[in-house]
């Protein structure tokens, strides 16, 4: 339920994600090189970035009732370490933190995010790789939790998330690869929301048809077990002495493509259908369709990224008056970055997000404008 907000806050992690995609569980369908007999050479790559800026947010609380707008200052830092060896092994460590301080929002004076990730993959033969990901996430921010909660809409969430995801990848040849992943996730909340365990399995098929360009599709089955949360009957009334479990089926696909030889233009297209089912009356059952399109252009120190995201929800049992509850969200993001020499950069960004629904409490409209500067260092 927090995926969109977390993705927005951890935008810089796309650097590591792209590298992992090219050679990791979501991506590389290329043939795996045979293990050399001599001692492999290992190379470390280190990148660090600091940014600071400020801006204005129109609806800090993401609400249609008594919205709060405010100017803000924000600072972020991230560090990545990557170790590559000739035998094909890859180790990646990534740390990110972001702190936002609002001047005129009494309900939410600040938002904070911290993430630490360790990833590893090792070849175990000419066609197979195994590996895993371990991630810790701390968040203290406003999130839209109306997707899976009964009464809460947008709340200030403070929580800790620990995720472990092992994977096995097998190359089928001619650019094809199949990947099997497992996920174990533990979420802790400070208040308002119930803690839960989550387990999932995912099977995906990828086809790489050019360097850094591929198309993939996958199916995931996920179970979420709440610690103390109870079921609801079809009228939205709490059923005491019951335990709530969600079972989610998701089919998703991605297409990443570079449109010119120098790789100035890149697009990433994603689409997915998720079916959420509860173990009770079906009060929380819904279908969700998501589509996103990203376009990036970079050349001579300039980088422009634009993204559009859309999602549609249809609830099977919940009703608003005589109609089934339905909602949709739309989000637009534009970021401009200019490198100044080897280390310094300037950036400006704008975001617009709105939610429409036949339930007035589900609706909101928000926009953010920000600008700042940063410094980046890379290992030689």
Secondary structure as GFF3:
##gff-version 3
##sequence-region A 1 380
A	DSSP	alpha_helix	3	9	.	.	.	ID=ss1
A	DSSP	three_ten_helix	11	13	.	.	.	ID=ss2
A	DSSP	alpha_helix	14	23	.	.	.	ID=ss3
A	DSSP	beta_strand	42	57	.	.	.	ID=ss4
A	DSSP	beta_strand	70	85	.	.	.	ID=ss5
A	DSSP	beta_strand	90	102	.	.	.	ID=ss6
A	DSSP	beta_strand	110	123	.	.	.	ID=ss7
A	DSSP	beta_strand	128	144	.	.	.	ID=ss8
A	DSSP	beta_strand	154	173	.	.	.	ID=ss9
A	DSSP	beta_strand	176	189	.	.	.	ID=ss10
A	DSSP	beta_strand	196	210	.	.	.	ID=ss11
A	DSSP	beta_strand	213	226	.	.	.	ID=ss12
A	DSSP	beta_strand	231	232	.	.	.	ID=ss13
A	DSSP	beta_strand	238	239	.	.	.	ID=ss14
A	DSSP	beta_strand	245	258	.	.	.	ID=ss15
A	DSSP	beta_strand	265	278	.	.	.	ID=ss16
A	DSSP	beta_strand	286	299	.	.	.	ID=ss17
A	DSSP	beta_strand	302	320	.	.	.	ID=ss18
A	DSSP	beta_strand	323	340	.	.	.	ID=ss19
A	DSSP	beta_strand	344	357	.	.	.	ID=ss20
A	DSSP	three_ten_helix	360	362	.	.	.	ID=ss21
A	DSSP	beta_strand	364	378	.	.	.	ID=ss22
###
